[in-house]
Amino acid sequence: MSEHTELKHKLARAKTQLILRFPFIANIALNMDFLIDDTINPPTACTNGEYVKFHPEFCKTLTPDNIIFLVAHEVFHPMLMHLTRINGRDPKVWNMAGDYVINQLLSDDKVGDFIPGGLLDKKIHDAGGGTTDGIYKYLEENPDQQPQNMGGAGQDIVYHDGTDAQKAETEATMKVKIASAANAARMAGKLSAGMERFVGNILEPKVDWRDVLRRFMQKAKTDERSWARPNRRFLSQGLYLPTKSGENMGEVAFAVDCSGSIGQEEIDQFAAEIYAVKDDGQPSAIHIIYFDSSVSHYDKFERGDSDLKVKPHGGGGTAFSPVFEYMQEHNIEPEVCVFLTDLYCSDFGNAPDYPVLWVSLGADAAPFGEVVMM
């Protein structure tokens, strides 16, 4: 029997075992092409999210349970969005971080047998908070903890080289697959607590976007001092110094996505936060810019205005650059700009001088600013 034929049989058995024992993983794996490729370098396995390639020489010495582990390992890279979320980070270290997360998860859930030489270290896993982003940061700050030889599946991620919009679409599609696979596994009574947590972490926001919004608002506050009322503490010393007038928030801009993918319920939620910022922060001005593929409406409210209302305008496609262009043309220079959007757009324009917060209903990556999920 040739190496290729033998490996095909091993992979078929692995799929069967996943279907019987781990249907959640199997559901995702069955939607990917399994290819045998003896030109892979390094000679292990790799995935681009649509296929998984296996090197026959590497797989020859693996046990059936090692093969199950390997298949699951490769499937989890696209499930964790490792192919799209690198965002300029070191590819090798990002791959390492992803391997630590996946190998710990699979080992804890007893999915096949861990392949000796792979990256499995609970101390490193926990030091990074059990997330790829956290472990990457830990490895970056502690280069002595980076293994010289990745072992196991090796450098096995084929990164997505599409546009931001294409990456966002890929991630959204994967999340739908994950949700569907999890539901099927639940109905069969075969979704473990560990996998349930994994699904929750992928599909549910990890941060309350309202908390992040309030943190941005705190940063926007300025320490203004007034000469109108001298500081009495220093008058006796012949010093005429200003008094602190209290923390006052500068100008804040809210960009409200009114394209067809944003519903009234989300608009209402965001409107409530705008009202809270107005009441709690007392910004000197609030700019509300409604947009779809262009700026469709603009309102400005000064401190003390009581008629602030949020009413959507528009309903077409989506483009972000017109918002920044509009603010530049109209000399709007906010302390911070907050977008409510699903981030499904490739037209971001250039990063402005002020900080940008993207409160997203969909994608979780932007070329600049901070993204938080609603």
Backbone torsions as a table, in degrees:
resi	resn	phi	psi	omega
1	MET	NA	130.5	-178.8
2	SER	-71.2	161.5	179.0
3	GLU	-59.3	-40.9	-178.5
4	HIS	-64.6	-44.3	-179.8
5	THR	-65.0	-42.4	179.2
6	GLU	-62.1	-41.6	-179.3
7	LEU	-68.2	-37.5	176.8
8	LYS	-58.3	-41.2	178.7
9	HIS	-66.2	-41.4	178.8
10	LYS	-61.9	-43.0	-179.2
11	LEU	-67.9	-37.5	177.6
12	ALA	-63.8	-41.7	178.1
13	ARG	-65.7	-38.3	179.6
14	ALA	-63.2	-42.3	177.7
15	LYS	-61.5	-42.6	-179.7
16	THR	-62.0	-45.0	179.6
17	GLN	-64.6	-37.7	177.5
18	LEU	-64.8	-41.0	179.1
19	ILE	-61.0	-42.3	-176.9
20	LEU	-75.1	-39.1	-171.1
21	ARG	-105.9	-32.4	-175.8
22	PHE	-136.5	68.4	-174.3
23	PRO	-61.3	-27.6	178.1
24	PHE	-60.3	-48.9	179.5
25	ILE	-68.6	-41.2	-178.1
26	ALA	-59.4	-40.0	-178.4
27	ASN	-57.4	-39.9	178.1
28	ILE	-74.8	-43.6	-176.8
29	ALA	-60.8	-37.4	-176.7
30	LEU	-68.8	-13.6	177.6
31	ASN	-94.5	8.8	179.8
32	MET	-120.7	145.2	177.5
33	ASP	-78.9	134.7	175.4
34	PHE	-102.4	120.6	-176.0
35	LEU	-122.8	144.5	175.7
36	ILE	-103.1	125.6	-172.5
37	ASP	-143.5	112.5	-179.9
38	ASP	-90.2	13.6	175.3
39	THR	-104.8	-0.1	-179.5
40	ILE	-59.4	135.0	177.4
41	ASN	-134.3	115.4	4.8
42	PRO	-71.5	156.8	-173.0
43	PRO	-77.4	72.8	179.2
44	THR	-130.4	-102.9	176.2
45	ALA	-151.7	160.0	179.4
46	CYS	-158.1	163.8	-180.0
47	THR	-145.2	147.9	171.6
48	ASN	-114.6	11.5	179.9
49	GLY	93.4	-24.7	177.2
50	GLU	-103.8	-30.5	176.9
51	TYR	-131.9	162.9	166.9
52	VAL	-125.3	126.6	178.3
53	LYS	-104.9	139.3	-178.9
54	PHE	-124.0	134.7	176.1
55	HIS	-89.3	123.9	-175.0
56	PRO	-62.1	-33.6	-179.0
57	GLU	-66.0	-41.7	179.1
58	PHE	-65.4	-40.4	-174.6
59	CYS	-80.3	-14.4	-173.2
60	LYS	-59.1	-38.6	-175.6
61	THR	-93.1	0.6	-176.6
62	LEU	-82.6	143.5	176.2
63	THR	-76.1	164.9	176.3
64	PRO	-55.1	-38.3	179.3
65	ASP	-74.0	-28.2	171.9
66	ASN	-64.0	-40.2	179.8
67	ILE	-64.5	-40.7	176.9
68	ILE	-59.2	-45.2	179.4
69	PHE	-61.7	-44.3	-178.4
70	LEU	-62.6	-45.9	178.8
71	VAL	-59.2	-49.0	-179.5
72	ALA	-62.0	-40.8	179.3
73	HIS	-57.1	-48.4	-177.7
74	GLU	-66.7	-37.2	-179.8
75	VAL	-65.7	-33.1	-177.0
76	PHE	-72.6	-23.5	178.8
77	HIS	-58.9	-52.1	176.4
78	PRO	-68.8	-29.1	178.1
79	MET	-64.1	-33.7	178.8
80	LEU	-90.3	9.5	177.8
81	MET	60.2	28.4	-179.2
82	HIS	-65.3	-26.4	-176.5
83	LEU	-75.8	-23.5	-174.4
84	THR	-111.4	-17.6	-171.1
85	ARG	-98.7	13.5	-176.1
86	ILE	-65.0	-38.2	172.9
87	ASN	47.5	51.1	174.2
88	GLY	83.1	1.3	-179.3
89	ARG	-78.1	164.3	179.9
90	ASP	-61.6	118.5	-174.9
91	PRO	-59.4	-39.9	-177.6
92	LYS	-67.2	-45.5	-178.4
93	VAL	-68.8	-37.8	177.6
94	TRP	-62.0	-41.4	178.0
95	ASN	-63.6	-42.6	177.0
96	MET	-57.9	-49.0	-178.3
97	ALA	-58.9	-43.5	178.4
98	GLY	-63.0	-38.6	179.4
99	ASP	-64.7	-41.1	178.4
100	TYR	-60.3	-40.6	179.5
101	VAL	-65.7	-51.3	-175.0
102	ILE	-64.8	-46.9	-176.0
103	ASN	-64.1	-35.5	177.8
104	GLN	-68.4	-42.8	-179.5
105	LEU	-61.9	-46.7	-178.5
106	LEU	-68.2	-38.0	178.8
107	SER	-66.4	-43.7	179.3
108	ASP	-62.0	-35.6	-178.5
109	ASP	-90.3	1.2	177.8
110	LYS	56.4	47.0	176.2
111	VAL	-90.6	99.2	-177.0
112	GLY	66.8	-161.2	179.5
113	ASP	-116.5	130.0	177.3
114	PHE	-55.1	140.4	-179.2
115	ILE	-88.7	116.3	-179.3
116	PRO	-53.5	139.7	-177.6
117	GLY	97.4	-13.0	177.6
118	GLY	-76.8	177.9	-176.6
119	LEU	-93.5	103.0	178.7
120	LEU	-140.8	108.1	-178.3
121	ASP	-152.3	107.7	-175.4
122	LYS	-64.7	-31.4	179.4
123	LYS	-64.8	-45.3	177.8
124	ILE	-67.0	-41.8	178.3
125	HIS	-56.3	-48.9	-177.2
126	ASP	-73.0	-32.8	179.4
127	ALA	-62.6	-29.1	178.2
128	GLY	-96.2	13.0	178.1
129	GLY	72.4	12.4	177.7
130	GLY	74.8	11.9	178.5
131	THR	-117.0	154.3	179.3
132	THR	-62.7	-43.1	179.9
133	ASP	-62.2	-43.9	-178.4
134	GLY	-68.0	-41.7	179.5
135	ILE	-68.6	-37.2	176.2
136	TYR	-58.6	-46.9	-180.0
137	LYS	-61.7	-41.0	179.0
138	TYR	-63.2	-45.4	180.0
139	LEU	-66.1	-36.0	179.1
140	GLU	-66.0	-40.2	-179.3
141	GLU	-80.8	-16.2	-180.0
142	ASN	-129.7	71.3	-175.5
143	PRO	-60.2	-22.8	178.4
144	ASP	-67.6	-16.8	178.7
145	GLN	-88.1	-5.1	179.4
146	GLN	-79.9	120.6	179.7
147	PRO	-65.2	142.9	179.6
148	GLN	-74.0	-32.3	179.9
149	ASN	-121.6	116.9	-175.8
150	MET	-66.8	-32.2	178.3
151	GLY	60.8	-167.4	176.5
152	GLY	50.8	-123.9	-179.5
153	ALA	-80.4	-11.7	176.9
154	GLY	68.5	-158.4	178.6
155	GLN	-74.4	95.9	-166.2
156	ASP	-119.4	13.6	179.7
157	ILE	-103.9	125.4	170.5
158	VAL	-98.3	104.8	-170.0
159	TYR	-70.5	147.1	179.0
160	HIS	-73.8	124.1	-177.9
161	ASP	-108.6	21.3	-179.4
162	GLY	-81.6	-175.5	177.6
163	THR	-73.5	168.8	177.5
164	ASP	-59.4	-39.3	179.6
165	ALA	-65.6	-39.7	178.8
166	GLN	-67.5	-39.6	177.1
167	LYS	-63.4	-42.5	179.4
168	ALA	-62.1	-39.9	178.8
169	GLU	-65.8	-40.3	178.2
170	THR	-61.4	-44.2	-179.5
171	GLU	-66.1	-41.8	179.5
172	ALA	-62.8	-40.7	178.3
173	THR	-63.4	-42.2	179.6
174	MET	-64.8	-39.2	179.5
175	LYS	-63.3	-35.9	176.1
176	VAL	-64.4	-43.1	179.1
177	LYS	-62.9	-41.8	-179.6
178	ILE	-63.0	-45.6	-179.8
179	ALA	-61.5	-42.9	179.9
180	SER	-65.4	-44.1	-179.5
181	ALA	-64.8	-39.5	179.8
182	ALA	-65.1	-41.9	178.9
183	ASN	-62.5	-40.9	179.5
184	ALA	-64.7	-41.5	180.0
185	ALA	-67.8	-37.3	177.8
186	ARG	-62.0	-44.0	-178.3
187	MET	-63.2	-29.4	178.3
188	ALA	-87.3	-2.5	-179.3
189	GLY	70.5	28.5	-175.1
190	LYS	-129.4	38.4	172.3
191	LEU	-112.3	109.2	-175.4
192	SER	-69.4	166.8	178.2
193	ALA	-62.2	-38.0	179.2
194	GLY	-64.4	-42.9	179.1
195	MET	-71.4	-31.2	176.4
196	GLU	-62.8	-42.7	177.4
197	ARG	-64.5	-40.9	178.7
198	PHE	-58.9	-47.6	-180.0
199	VAL	-60.7	-43.6	179.4
200	GLY	-61.1	-41.3	-179.5
201	ASN	-65.7	-33.3	-179.8
202	ILE	-78.0	-42.4	-171.5
203	LEU	-92.9	-20.5	-177.9
204	GLU	-108.6	147.9	179.2
205	PRO	-63.0	139.3	179.6
206	LYS	-88.1	-16.9	-176.7
207	VAL	-130.7	138.8	174.5
208	ASP	-73.5	114.3	-174.7
209	TRP	-62.7	-25.2	178.9
210	ARG	-66.8	-36.7	177.6
211	ASP	-64.9	-41.4	179.2
212	VAL	-66.0	-40.6	178.7
213	LEU	-59.7	-43.8	-179.4
214	ARG	-66.9	-33.6	176.6
215	ARG	-65.0	-40.2	176.4
216	PHE	-62.4	-39.9	-179.5
217	MET	-65.4	-37.2	177.5
218	GLN	-62.4	-41.3	178.9
219	LYS	-63.4	-28.6	-176.3
220	ALA	-77.1	-12.1	-178.6
221	LYS	-70.7	141.8	179.9
222	THR	-117.2	145.7	179.1
223	ASP	-91.4	94.2	-177.8
224	GLU	-92.7	140.2	178.5
225	ARG	-120.3	142.5	-174.4
226	SER	-114.5	135.6	175.3
227	TRP	-90.2	-7.1	-176.9
228	ALA	-64.0	-36.7	178.5
229	ARG	-119.3	109.1	-177.2
230	PRO	-66.1	152.2	178.0
231	ASN	-75.9	111.9	-172.5
232	ARG	-67.7	-22.0	-178.3
233	ARG	-60.2	-30.3	-173.0
234	PHE	-108.1	0.7	-179.4
235	LEU	-63.5	-38.5	-178.5
236	SER	-64.3	-19.8	179.2
237	GLN	-94.9	6.9	179.9
238	GLY	77.0	16.1	-179.0
239	LEU	-104.9	127.5	179.3
240	TYR	-104.8	97.0	-176.0
241	LEU	-116.8	153.4	-178.8
242	PRO	-74.3	156.7	172.0
243	THR	-95.1	152.8	176.6
244	LYS	-75.5	125.3	-176.0
245	SER	-86.1	-0.8	-177.5
246	GLY	99.9	161.3	-179.3
247	GLU	-76.8	121.5	179.1
248	ASN	-121.4	135.7	179.2
249	MET	-80.8	137.7	176.7
250	GLY	-76.5	-156.7	-178.0
251	GLU	-78.1	139.4	-179.0
252	VAL	-125.5	136.6	177.7
253	ALA	-112.8	134.0	173.7
254	PHE	-116.0	122.1	177.5
255	ALA	-104.5	114.3	-173.1
256	VAL	-104.0	114.5	179.1
257	ASP	-71.3	117.5	-179.1
258	CYS	-112.6	22.7	176.8
259	SER	-69.1	170.7	-171.9
260	GLY	-63.1	-17.6	-176.4
261	SER	-85.9	-4.0	-179.3
262	ILE	-102.4	125.7	-177.6
263	GLY	-94.4	167.4	-179.2
264	GLN	-64.4	-33.4	179.6
265	GLU	-61.0	-42.4	178.6
266	GLU	-68.7	-39.1	177.2
267	ILE	-60.2	-41.4	180.0
268	ASP	-64.7	-40.1	177.9
269	GLN	-62.1	-45.3	-178.4
270	PHE	-68.0	-38.0	177.9
271	ALA	-58.9	-40.2	179.0
272	ALA	-60.5	-37.9	179.4
273	GLU	-72.1	-35.1	176.2
274	ILE	-62.6	-42.6	178.2
275	TYR	-62.5	-38.2	179.8
276	ALA	-66.0	-40.3	177.7
277	VAL	-62.9	-41.6	179.3
278	LYS	-60.9	-44.7	-175.9
279	ASP	-76.1	-42.0	-174.0
280	ASP	-84.0	-39.5	-174.0
281	GLY	-93.8	-20.2	-177.9
282	GLN	48.7	54.1	178.6
283	PRO	-61.7	152.0	-179.9
284	SER	-65.3	-28.3	175.0
285	ALA	-159.1	146.8	174.1
286	ILE	-118.6	121.5	175.8
287	HIS	-102.6	126.5	176.0
288	ILE	-116.4	117.2	-176.6
289	ILE	-114.3	114.8	179.2
290	TYR	-93.3	136.2	-176.2
291	PHE	-150.7	157.5	164.6
292	ASP	-130.1	-100.3	173.3
293	SER	-87.9	-4.9	175.5
294	SER	-153.4	171.2	176.7
295	VAL	-74.8	120.5	-175.5
296	SER	-100.3	-20.2	179.9
297	HIS	-166.2	153.1	179.8
298	TYR	-142.5	134.7	174.3
299	ASP	-130.6	146.0	174.8
300	LYS	-128.4	134.4	179.7
301	PHE	-126.7	127.4	179.3
302	GLU	-85.2	162.4	176.0
303	ARG	-57.2	130.5	179.3
304	GLY	97.7	-15.6	177.4
305	ASP	-63.0	134.3	-177.3
306	SER	-104.1	-1.3	-173.8
307	ASP	-106.9	26.4	-179.7
308	LEU	-66.5	123.4	177.9
309	LYS	-133.7	146.2	176.9
310	VAL	-112.4	113.3	-179.6
311	LYS	-132.5	120.4	-176.5
312	PRO	-65.4	147.6	176.8
313	HIS	-136.0	137.3	177.4
314	GLY	111.9	-153.3	-179.4
315	GLY	143.6	15.7	-178.5
316	GLY	-97.7	-136.5	179.2
317	GLY	-78.3	-160.5	-176.5
318	THR	-135.4	132.2	171.5
319	ALA	-150.5	133.8	-178.0
320	PHE	-93.3	-30.2	-175.0
321	SER	-58.3	-36.2	179.0
322	PRO	-59.8	-27.8	179.3
323	VAL	-66.5	-47.9	179.8
324	PHE	-66.2	-37.0	177.6
325	GLU	-65.3	-40.8	-180.0
326	TYR	-62.2	-45.4	-179.1
327	MET	-64.8	-37.0	178.5
328	GLN	-67.4	-43.4	-178.9
329	GLU	-64.9	-30.9	-176.7
330	HIS	-104.6	16.7	175.4
331	ASN	54.7	39.6	174.9
332	ILE	-91.5	115.4	-176.6
333	GLU	-124.2	82.2	-175.0
334	PRO	-77.9	161.6	172.1
335	GLU	-71.4	-29.6	179.5
336	VAL	-158.0	148.0	176.2
337	CYS	-120.2	128.8	-177.6
338	VAL	-116.3	124.5	177.6
339	PHE	-102.2	137.8	165.2
340	LEU	-107.4	116.3	-172.1
341	THR	-163.2	169.3	172.5
342	ASP	-97.4	-1.6	176.7
343	LEU	64.4	13.0	177.5
344	TYR	-86.4	82.1	-175.1
345	CYS	-165.3	146.3	177.8
346	SER	-106.9	-7.2	-176.8
347	ASP	-97.6	82.7	-179.3
348	PHE	-91.1	-21.1	-174.2
349	GLY	73.8	-163.4	-178.9
350	ASN	-95.5	148.8	179.4
351	ALA	-65.2	130.5	179.1
352	PRO	-80.4	176.6	179.7
353	ASP	-75.9	-24.6	-178.2
354	TYR	-91.7	156.7	179.5
355	PRO	-68.9	148.6	-179.0
356	VAL	-125.3	131.8	174.2
357	LEU	-114.3	124.1	177.3
358	TRP	-101.2	110.5	174.7
359	VAL	-93.6	106.9	-166.3
360	SER	-107.1	142.3	173.9
361	LEU	-100.2	-5.5	-174.6
362	GLY	-136.0	-93.2	-177.7
363	ALA	-71.1	162.1	-176.8
364	ASP	-124.8	25.2	179.9
365	ALA	-138.9	141.5	176.3
366	ALA	-143.1	151.9	-177.2
367	PRO	-70.5	-14.8	176.3
368	PHE	-155.2	168.3	-179.1
369	GLY	79.4	-173.3	179.6
370	GLU	-114.8	135.9	-179.6
371	VAL	-107.4	133.0	173.1
372	VAL	-135.1	140.1	-176.1
373	MET	-85.6	137.8	175.4
374	MET	-82.0	NA	NA
